[in-house]
Amino acid sequence: MTNTVKDIVAIVEQHYPPYLSASWDNCGLQVGSYHAAVTKIGVTLELEPEVIKQALNADLDLIITHHPLFFNGIKGINADTAWGQMIYQLISQNIAVYSAHTTLDAAPRGLNQHLAEMLGLQHIEPLFADLEEQLYKIVVYVPASHVKEVQQAMAAAGAGHIGNYSACTFRTPGIGTFRPEAGSQPYIGSAGVMQEVAEYRLETVVEKHGLTSVIVAMQTAHPYEEVAYDVFPLINRGRTYSMGRKGRLPQICTLDDLTGRVKQILACQGLKVVGNSQRQVERVALISGSGGSMLSRISPQLADVVITGDVKYHEAQEARLRGISIIDAGHQELEKHMMPLLAGLLKSECENRQLAIEVLELGSTPIFRNY
């Protein structure tokens, strides 16, 4: 069986779903066809000429990047420019490009979570509630003979997640009544005859993005011609997603000690630090990539120190005056860790699904060099 770009995208979007994309972002397929065959994949932070060269040498079919190739609308592709030449090469060699940017940043098992775990943070949580899931309660009435089948189908489609628990449902027994009308094809009973059937009221919770899939799964598994069910919006708060993480260090340490740990564990060079080197820190906020614009949202009560990249002078000055220390580890230095994270995920998923796919990490020259 031939594997396609669509198959690989389905794996990526299962873990980094499109609805997590920021409004200004452009995650998704950048170049190519969902129906193109795939046997080799490359994962990289940024698409640039040397990455294209590696892709051609390795005979890749698909490149998955962190940064999108296109951020805004384009008015032309000039082959005399470096950017235009890359587009021409990709298309002429049938290499597809897919980007997982803010989806990868905000996902529960995404880049920020990965970095927080690498640094050994504890009690890790989303930094802000940038996106909060709307929750719904689904109630369906099922004959006793099929209640477990319907329950399992709904859970497999994503229903029943409450905190760290999955497949959560509740059911109560009762009696269902109905009279099949002319033209019906009842699973139980005969047309024109009143029926009383032992049924269960099966209820569960589902997030908005999965509502349609759960309803389809429920109806498919249900034996009745017409399925009686209700959907109720809930006031309960659903899962929250954020472009950053917050957590606590296992032990209080100095800002200098934490800086050394960041440099060693994340393999960063040329860090910039704002704050007293001997300050005691415990509460850490982490924003991969460029987090300077988010500093104003972080209070001294939320974090002692923020680890991020691309912090501007006045952003740093304002944060310092509010009592917040900063470790600017560099945009690329933080985001380069998406390559082993995503490559490892794809290798594992392809192996589990028995897909004959080779996954490579494609390196690139750092934008900045330290002297």
C-alpha positions as CSV (number, residue, x, y, z in Angstrom):
1,M,0.0,0.0,0.0
2,T,1.4,3.4,-1.0
3,N,1.7,6.0,1.8
4,T,0.7,9.6,0.9
5,V,1.3,13.1,2.2
6,K,-2.2,12.9,3.5
7,D,-1.3,9.9,5.7
8,I,1.7,11.7,7.2
9,V,-0.3,14.9,7.7
10,A,-3.0,13.0,9.6
11,I,-0.3,11.7,12.0
12,V,1.1,15.2,12.5
13,E,-2.3,16.8,13.0
14,Q,-3.4,14.2,15.4
15,H,-0.8,15.5,17.8
16,Y,-0.6,19.1,16.6
17,P,-4.2,19.8,15.4
18,P,-4.9,22.7,13.1
19,Y,-7.3,24.4,15.4
20,L,-4.4,25.3,17.7
21,S,-2.9,27.6,15.0
22,A,-2.7,31.3,15.8
23,S,-4.8,33.6,13.7
24,W,-1.7,35.2,12.1
25,D,0.0,31.9,11.4
26,N,0.0,29.7,8.2
27,C,0.3,26.1,9.4
28,G,-0.5,23.3,6.9
29,L,0.5,22.2,3.4
30,Q,2.7,24.9,1.8
31,V,3.7,23.1,-1.4
32,G,2.6,19.9,-3.1
33,S,-0.3,17.5,-3.2
34,Y,-2.0,15.5,-0.4
35,H,-2.2,12.6,-2.7
36,A,1.6,12.4,-3.5
37,A,3.4,9.2,-2.5
38,V,5.8,9.4,0.4
39,T,8.6,7.1,1.4
40,K,11.1,9.6,2.8
41,I,10.5,12.6,5.1
42,G,12.8,15.3,6.3
43,V,12.2,17.4,9.4
44,T,13.8,20.9,9.7
45,L,13.3,24.2,11.5
46,E,13.6,26.4,8.4
47,L,13.4,25.9,4.7
48,E,16.5,27.3,3.0
49,P,18.8,26.4,0.1
50,E,21.1,24.1,2.0
51,V,18.0,22.2,3.3
52,I,16.7,21.8,-0.2
53,K,20.1,20.5,-1.3
54,Q,20.0,17.8,1.5
55,A,16.4,16.9,0.5
56,L,17.5,16.4,-3.1
57,N,20.5,14.3,-2.1
58,A,18.4,12.1,0.1
59,D,15.6,11.9,-2.5
60,L,12.9,13.1,0.0
61,D,9.2,13.3,-0.9
62,L,8.1,15.5,2.0
63,I,9.7,18.2,4.2
64,I,8.1,19.1,7.5
65,T,9.2,22.5,8.7
66,H,8.5,24.5,11.9
67,H,8.5,28.0,10.2
68,P,6.0,28.2,7.4
69,L,7.3,28.9,3.9
70,F,4.5,31.4,3.3
71,F,3.3,33.8,6.0
72,N,1.4,36.2,3.9
73,G,-0.2,36.3,0.4
74,I,2.2,36.3,-2.5
75,K,2.0,38.2,-5.7
76,G,4.7,36.3,-7.7
77,I,7.5,33.7,-7.6
78,N,10.7,35.1,-9.1
79,A,13.1,32.3,-9.9
80,D,16.0,34.8,-9.9
81,T,15.7,35.1,-6.1
82,A,16.8,32.5,-3.5
83,W,13.3,32.1,-2.3
84,G,11.9,31.7,-5.8
85,Q,14.6,29.2,-6.7
86,M,13.6,27.0,-3.7
87,I,9.9,27.0,-4.8
88,Y,10.9,26.0,-8.3
89,Q,13.1,23.2,-7.0
90,L,10.5,21.9,-4.7
91,I,7.8,21.8,-7.4
92,S,10.1,20.4,-10.2
93,Q,11.3,17.6,-7.9
94,N,7.8,16.8,-6.5
95,I,8.8,17.6,-2.9
96,A,5.9,18.6,-0.7
97,V,6.3,20.9,2.2
98,Y,4.1,21.0,5.4
99,S,4.6,23.4,8.3
100,A,3.6,22.9,12.0
101,H,4.4,26.2,13.7
102,T,2.1,27.5,16.4
103,T,0.3,24.2,16.4
104,L,3.5,22.5,17.5
105,D,4.2,25.3,20.1
106,A,0.8,25.1,21.8
107,A,0.0,21.4,21.7
108,P,-0.1,19.5,25.0
109,R,2.9,17.4,23.9
110,G,4.4,20.1,21.8
111,L,7.7,22.0,21.8
112,N,7.1,24.2,24.9
113,Q,6.1,21.1,26.9
114,H,9.2,19.3,25.6
115,L,11.5,22.1,26.6
116,A,9.9,22.4,30.0
117,E,10.4,18.7,30.6
118,M,14.0,18.8,29.3
119,L,14.7,21.5,32.0
120,G,13.1,19.3,34.7
121,L,10.3,21.7,35.5
122,Q,7.6,20.4,37.8
123,H,3.9,21.2,37.9
124,I,4.0,22.2,34.2
125,E,0.9,24.1,33.0
126,P,-0.1,26.3,30.0
127,L,1.3,29.8,30.6
128,F,-1.9,31.5,29.5
129,A,-5.4,30.5,28.5
130,D,-4.9,31.5,24.8
131,L,-7.5,29.0,23.7
132,E,-10.0,27.2,25.9
133,E,-12.0,24.3,24.6
134,Q,-15.8,24.6,24.6
135,L,-17.3,21.4,26.2
136,Y,-20.5,19.6,25.2
137,K,-22.5,16.8,26.9
138,I,-23.8,14.2,24.5
139,V,-26.7,12.0,25.7
140,V,-27.8,9.0,23.6
141,Y,-30.4,6.3,24.3
142,V,-29.1,2.8,23.4
143,P,-30.7,-0.7,23.7
144,A,-28.9,-2.8,26.3
145,S,-27.5,-5.1,23.7
146,H,-25.4,-2.4,22.1
147,V,-24.6,0.0,24.9
148,K,-20.9,-1.1,25.2
149,E,-20.4,-1.0,21.5
150,V,-21.7,2.6,21.2
151,Q,-19.7,3.6,24.3
152,Q,-16.5,2.2,22.9
153,A,-17.1,3.8,19.5
154,M,-17.6,7.3,21.1
155,A,-14.6,6.9,23.2
156,A,-12.4,5.9,20.3
157,A,-13.6,9.0,18.4
158,G,-12.4,11.2,21.3
159,A,-15.3,11.5,23.7
160,G,-15.0,11.2,27.5
161,H,-11.7,13.1,28.3
162,I,-11.8,14.6,31.8
163,G,-8.4,15.8,33.0
164,N,-6.0,12.9,32.9
165,Y,-8.8,10.4,32.4
166,S,-10.3,9.1,29.1
167,A,-13.4,7.1,28.0
168,C,-15.4,8.7,30.9
169,T,-19.2,7.9,30.6
170,F,-22.2,7.4,32.8
171,R,-25.3,5.3,32.0
172,T,-28.6,4.7,33.7
173,P,-31.2,2.0,32.7
174,G,-34.7,2.9,31.6
175,I,-37.5,2.0,29.2
176,G,-37.7,3.5,25.7
177,T,-41.0,3.7,23.9
178,F,-41.7,4.2,20.2
179,R,-44.1,3.2,17.4
180,P,-42.5,2.6,14.0
181,E,-44.5,4.4,11.3
182,A,-45.2,3.2,7.7
183,G,-42.0,3.1,5.6
184,S,-39.7,2.6,8.6
185,Q,-37.3,-0.3,8.9
186,P,-37.1,-0.8,12.7
187,Y,-34.3,-2.7,14.3
188,I,-36.7,-3.8,17.0
189,G,-40.5,-4.3,16.5
190,S,-42.9,-3.9,13.6
191,A,-44.5,-0.9,11.9
192,G,-47.6,0.4,13.6
193,V,-47.0,-1.6,16.9
194,M,-46.1,0.3,20.1
195,Q,-42.8,-0.9,21.5
196,E,-41.2,-0.8,25.0
197,V,-37.5,-1.6,25.0
198,A,-34.9,-1.8,27.8
199,E,-32.5,1.0,27.0
200,Y,-29.7,2.9,28.6
201,R,-29.2,6.6,28.8
202,L,-25.5,6.9,27.9
203,E,-23.9,10.3,28.5
204,T,-20.4,11.6,28.0
205,V,-18.5,14.8,27.4
206,V,-16.7,15.9,24.2
207,E,-14.7,18.9,23.1
208,K,-16.1,21.1,20.4
209,H,-13.4,20.2,17.8
210,G,-14.3,16.5,18.1
211,L,-18.1,16.9,18.4
212,T,-18.9,15.9,14.7
213,S,-16.6,12.9,14.7
214,V,-18.1,11.6,18.0
215,I,-21.7,12.0,16.7
216,V,-20.8,10.2,13.4
217,A,-19.1,7.3,15.4
218,M,-22.1,7.1,17.7
219,Q,-24.6,6.9,14.9
220,T,-22.5,4.3,13.0
221,A,-22.3,2.0,16.0
222,H,-25.9,2.5,17.0
223,P,-28.4,-0.2,15.7
224,Y,-31.4,2.0,15.4
225,E,-32.6,3.5,12.1
226,E,-33.3,6.8,13.9
227,V,-31.0,7.6,16.8
228,A,-32.4,9.6,19.7
229,Y,-29.7,11.9,21.2
230,D,-29.2,15.3,22.7
231,V,-26.2,17.7,22.7
232,F,-25.9,20.3,25.5
233,P,-23.3,23.1,25.7
234,L,-21.6,23.1,29.1
235,I,-20.4,25.9,31.4
236,N,-17.5,23.7,32.6
237,R,-14.1,24.8,31.5
238,G,-12.4,22.6,28.9
239,R,-8.7,22.2,28.3
240,T,-6.6,25.3,27.8
241,Y,-3.8,25.8,25.3
242,S,-1.0,28.3,25.3
243,M,2.1,29.3,23.3
244,G,4.1,28.9,26.5
245,R,4.5,26.9,29.7
246,K,5.0,27.6,33.4
247,G,6.4,25.4,36.1
248,R,8.6,25.2,39.1
249,L,12.2,24.2,39.5
250,P,12.8,21.1,41.7
251,Q,14.9,23.3,43.9
252,I,15.3,27.0,44.3
253,C,18.6,28.2,42.7
254,T,20.3,31.4,41.6
255,L,19.6,33.0,38.2
256,D,23.2,32.3,37.3
257,D,22.8,28.5,38.1
258,L,19.6,28.3,36.0
259,T,21.4,30.1,33.1
260,G,24.1,27.5,33.2
261,R,21.6,24.7,33.3
262,V,19.7,26.2,30.3
263,K,23.0,26.6,28.3
264,Q,24.0,23.0,29.0
265,I,20.7,21.1,28.7
266,L,19.4,23.0,25.6
267,A,22.8,23.4,24.0
268,C,22.5,27.1,23.7
269,Q,25.3,29.6,23.1
270,G,25.6,33.3,23.6
271,L,22.7,33.6,26.1
272,K,21.6,37.1,27.2
273,V,20.5,37.5,30.8
274,V,18.4,40.2,32.5
275,G,18.5,40.4,36.3
276,N,20.7,39.9,39.3
277,S,22.9,36.8,38.8
278,Q,22.5,35.8,42.5
279,R,18.7,36.3,42.6
280,Q,16.9,33.2,43.9
281,V,14.5,31.8,41.3
282,E,11.9,29.0,41.4
283,R,8.9,29.9,39.2
284,V,9.8,29.6,35.5
285,A,7.9,30.7,32.4
286,L,9.0,29.3,29.0
287,I,8.2,30.6,25.6
288,S,10.0,29.0,22.6
289,G,11.0,31.2,19.7
290,S,10.3,34.9,20.0
291,G,8.5,35.6,23.3
292,G,9.4,39.3,23.9
293,S,5.9,40.5,23.0
294,M,4.4,38.3,25.6
295,L,6.5,39.6,28.5
296,S,4.0,42.3,29.4
297,R,1.4,39.7,30.1
298,I,3.6,38.0,32.7
299,S,3.3,39.3,36.3
300,P,6.0,38.9,39.0
301,Q,3.5,36.6,40.8
302,L,3.4,34.3,37.8
303,A,7.1,33.8,37.2
304,D,10.5,34.8,38.7
305,V,12.2,34.3,35.4
306,V,11.2,33.9,31.7
307,I,13.2,31.7,29.3
308,T,12.6,32.8,25.7
309,G,14.3,34.4,22.6
310,D,14.4,37.6,20.6
311,V,13.8,39.9,23.5
312,K,14.2,43.6,22.5
313,Y,15.9,46.2,24.7
314,H,12.8,48.0,25.9
315,E,10.9,44.8,26.5
316,A,13.8,43.7,28.7
317,Q,13.9,47.0,30.5
318,E,10.2,47.0,31.2
319,A,10.3,43.4,32.5
320,R,13.3,44.2,34.8
321,L,11.5,47.2,36.3
322,R,8.6,44.9,37.2
323,G,10.9,42.4,38.9
324,I,11.0,39.7,36.2
325,S,14.3,38.2,35.2
326,I,14.9,37.0,31.6
327,I,17.1,34.3,30.0
328,D,17.2,35.1,26.3
329,A,18.5,31.7,24.9
330,G,17.9,32.6,21.3
331,H,15.1,32.0,18.9
332,Q,16.8,29.2,16.9
333,E,18.5,27.8,19.9
334,L,15.2,27.0,21.5
335,E,13.3,26.0,18.4
336,K,15.9,23.6,17.0
337,H,14.7,21.1,19.5
338,M,11.5,20.6,17.4
339,M,13.5,18.5,15.0
340,P,14.3,15.5,17.3
341,L,10.9,15.9,18.9
342,L,8.9,15.7,15.6
343,A,11.3,13.2,14.0
344,G,11.0,10.9,17.0
345,L,7.3,11.1,17.0
346,L,7.0,10.3,13.3
347,K,9.4,7.4,13.5
348,S,7.4,6.0,16.4
349,E,4.0,6.5,14.8
350,C,5.1,5.0,11.4
351,E,6.6,2.0,13.2
352,N,3.3,1.5,15.2
353,R,1.3,1.8,12.0
354,Q,3.7,-0.4,10.0
355,L,4.3,2.3,7.5
356,A,7.5,1.9,5.5
357,I,8.7,5.5,6.0
358,E,12.2,6.8,6.5
359,V,12.5,10.0,8.7
360,L,15.6,12.3,8.6
361,E,16.6,15.4,10.5
362,L,17.8,18.2,8.1
363,G,20.3,20.5,9.6
364,S,20.9,24.2,8.7
365,T,23.5,26.8,9.4
366,P,22.5,29.0,12.4
367,I,21.4,32.5,11.4
368,F,23.6,34.1,14.1
369,R,27.2,33.0,15.0
370,N,28.8,33.8,18.4
371,Y,32.2,35.4,18.6
